[in-house]
Amino acid sequence: MDKTTKRSWAEPFKIKMVEPIRMTSRAERERFIVEAGYNTFLLRSEDVYIDLLTDSGTSAMSDYQWAGMMLGDEAYAGSRNFYHLEDAVRKYYGYKYIVPTHQGRGAEHILSQIAIKKGDYVPGNMYFTTTRLHQELAGGIFEDVIIDEAHDPTSAHPFKGDIDLGKLEALIERVGAEHIPYVSLAATVNMAGGQPISMANIRAVRELTNRYGIRVILDAARAIENAYFIQQREAG
Ligand SMILES: Cc1ncc(COP(=O)(O)O)c(C=O)c1O
């Protein structure tokens, strides 16, 4: 390892701001979860010590990100920050069109309303709560096509986010490609505990869906973390 790649054991940043959180007792937690009917969405966030429901907008921002907000062009239309974002997305992702949304759930609503017709099937590698809700509000029927290992917490499979191609093809054969607007592919899979999907599986899903003319929509919530797992665990 040369000098430029060598990293300290400590994190290479200072934390300038903290938000106090309150530790609860076991008895309190048992009461809260019973009162919430075991539905984590009905818990009050102040009663949750470590909140893993989403990582969207819940973590620290860098000094550059905060400074960027101060430089924000708040124009109602034509904001220069939009063009900056558009350029960056085109450069790094290669997409021609980009529609910014405030959070993932906003994008799910728009996508579902545009793409799903009543009675359509939406296969996915498990589901995220709001993703599935928006698919169902648009009249879609969710189908879990993740590999069985994802449902086994003791399995040490390196890519528990992989799609079971047999399950996906069986669904296509059963309901017909015309009733599947897209495959909802999450990287990584929140409900499986952040498990990644392999590059080989993504390619195989693309190849299978191409044969039937079905789109693949990537939920890129943790695409960077997924890429890290691919780099660490997958040959090639
Ligand atoms: C896989 C996945 N999709 C969608 C969402 C929704 O994103 P947001 O919380 O930004 O609305 C999340 C949130 O954690 C997620 O993990």
The ligand as a MOL file (V3000), in Angstrom:
LIG
                    3D

  0  0  0     0  0            999 V3000
M  V30 BEGIN CTAB
M  V30 COUNTS 16 16 0 0 0
M  V30 BEGIN ATOM
M  V30 1 C -34.9950 0.3140 -1.1100 0
M  V30 2 C -35.6980 1.5830 -0.7510 0
M  V30 3 N -36.5610 2.1460 -1.6380 0
M  V30 4 C -37.1990 3.2810 -1.3530 0
M  V30 5 C -37.0400 3.9370 -0.1670 0
M  V30 6 C -37.8160 5.1980 0.0790 0
M  V30 7 O -36.9570 6.2920 0.1070 0
M  V30 8 P -37.2900 7.6160 0.9610 0
M  V30 9 O -37.1150 7.2600 2.4040 0
M  V30 10 O -36.2560 8.5990 0.4410 0
M  V30 11 O -38.6810 8.0450 0.6180 0
M  V30 12 C -36.1600 3.4060 0.7870 0
M  V30 13 C -35.9580 4.1060 2.0750 0
M  V30 14 O -35.1340 3.7420 2.8920 0
M  V30 15 C -35.4740 2.2040 0.4930 0
M  V30 16 O -34.6300 1.6450 1.3630 0
M  V30 END ATOM
M  V30 BEGIN BOND
M  V30 1 1 1 2
M  V30 2 1 2 3
M  V30 3 2 2 15
M  V30 4 2 3 4
M  V30 5 1 4 5
M  V30 6 1 5 6
M  V30 7 2 5 12
M  V30 8 1 6 7
M  V30 9 1 7 8
M  V30 10 2 8 9
M  V30 11 1 8 10
M  V30 12 1 8 11
M  V30 13 1 12 13
M  V30 14 1 12 15
M  V30 15 2 13 14
M  V30 16 1 15 16
M  V30 END BOND
M  V30 END CTAB
M  END
